[in-house]
C-alpha cells in the first residue's frame, strides 16, 4: 500500500468512529461486542461498551458492521 494513502480498513473504521455509529463486532471465537469505535491503530480497535473501553486485536475480529439501530 502506498504510504500516506489510507487503506479501506482505516477508511471504514474512521467513518464509523466519526459518525458515532453503534457497531456489532463478532470475534473469531463467536463472542460479540456492541458499542462505538473509540479509536484504532494498525493492530487494535478500541471499543466503548457502556462505560468501559475494550481493546480488541484486529486479528481476533471476524466481522464488524453497524447494528442498524442508528438509522433514522
C-alpha positions as a Markdown table, in Angstrom:
| # | Residue | x | y | z |
|---|---|---|---|---|
| 1 | Unk | 0.0 | 0.0 | 0.0 |
| 2 | Unk | 1.2 | 3.5 | -0.8 |
| 3 | Unk | 2.4 | 5.5 | 2.1 |
| 4 | Unk | 0.0 | 8.3 | 3.1 |
| 5 | Unk | -3.0 | 6.7 | 1.4 |
| 6 | Unk | -5.4 | 5.2 | 4.0 |
| 7 | Unk | -6.5 | 1.6 | 3.4 |
| 8 | Unk | -10.1 | 0.5 | 3.1 |
| 9 | Unk | -10.0 | -0.8 | 6.7 |
| 10 | Unk | -8.9 | 2.5 | 8.1 |
| 11 | Unk | -11.5 | 4.4 | 6.0 |
| 12 | Unk | -14.3 | 2.1 | 7.2 |
| 13 | Unk | -13.3 | 2.4 | 10.9 |
| 14 | Unk | -12.8 | 6.2 | 10.7 |
| 15 | Unk | -16.3 | 6.6 | 9.1 |
| 16 | Unk | -17.9 | 4.5 | 11.8 |
| 17 | Unk | -16.0 | 6.4 | 14.5 |
| 18 | Unk | -16.7 | 9.9 | 13.1 |
| 19 | Unk | -20.4 | 9.1 | 12.7 |
| 20 | Unk | -20.7 | 7.7 | 16.2 |
| 21 | Unk | -22.4 | 4.6 | 14.8 |
| 22 | Unk | -23.1 | 1.7 | 17.1 |
| 23 | Unk | -21.2 | -1.3 | 15.8 |
| 24 | Unk | -21.5 | -5.1 | 16.3 |
| 25 | Unk | -18.2 | -6.9 | 16.4 |
| 26 | Unk | -18.2 | -10.7 | 16.1 |
| 27 | Unk | -15.0 | -12.2 | 17.3 |
| 28 | Unk | -13.3 | -15.3 | 15.7 |
| 29 | Unk | -14.3 | -17.3 | 18.9 |
| 30 | Unk | -18.0 | -16.3 | 18.3 |
| 31 | Unk | -18.3 | -13.8 | 21.1 |
| 32 | Unk | -19.9 | -10.5 | 20.3 |
| 33 | Unk | -19.3 | -6.9 | 21.3 |
| 34 | Unk | -21.7 | -4.0 | 20.7 |
| 35 | Unk | -20.5 | -0.4 | 21.2 |
| 36 | Unk | -18.9 | 2.5 | 19.4 |
| 37 | Unk | -15.4 | 2.8 | 18.0 |
| 38 | Unk | -13.3 | 5.0 | 20.3 |
| 39 | Unk | -10.1 | 4.6 | 18.3 |
| 40 | Unk | -8.0 | 2.3 | 16.3 |
| 41 | Unk | -4.4 | 1.7 | 15.0 |
| 42 | Unk | -2.7 | -0.8 | 12.8 |
| 43 | Unk | -3.3 | -3.7 | 15.2 |
| 44 | Unk | -6.1 | -2.8 | 17.6 |
| 45 | Unk | -9.6 | -1.4 | 17.8 |
| 46 | Unk | -10.7 | 0.4 | 21.0 |
| 47 | Unk | -14.5 | -0.1 | 21.5 |
| 48 | Unk | -16.6 | 1.8 | 24.0 |
| 49 | Unk | -19.1 | -0.7 | 25.5 |
| 50 | Unk | -21.3 | 1.1 | 28.1 |
| 51 | Unk | -18.9 | 3.0 | 30.4 |
| 52 | Unk | -16.0 | 0.6 | 29.7 |
| 53 | Unk | -13.4 | 0.7 | 26.8 |
| 54 | Unk | -12.3 | -2.6 | 25.5 |
| 55 | Unk | -9.2 | -3.0 | 23.3 |
| 56 | Unk | -9.5 | -5.8 | 20.7 |
| 57 | Unk | -6.8 | -7.1 | 18.4 |
| 58 | Unk | -7.9 | -6.8 | 14.8 |
| 59 | Unk | -6.7 | -10.4 | 14.2 |
| 60 | Unk | -9.4 | -11.5 | 16.6 |
| 61 | Unk | -12.2 | -9.8 | 14.7 |
| 62 | Unk | -14.2 | -12.0 | 12.2 |
| 63 | Unk | -17.0 | -9.4 | 11.3 |
| 64 | Unk | -17.6 | -5.8 | 12.1 |
| 65 | Unk | -20.5 | -3.6 | 11.0 |
| 66 | Unk | -23.2 | -1.2 | 12.0 |
| 67 | Unk | -26.0 | -2.6 | 14.2 |
| 68 | Unk | -28.6 | -0.6 | 12.2 |
| 69 | Unk | -30.1 | 0.9 | 15.4 |
| 70 | Unk | -28.7 | 4.3 | 14.4 |
| 71 | Unk | -30.9 | 4.7 | 11.4 |
| 72 | Unk | -33.5 | 7.5 | 11.5 |
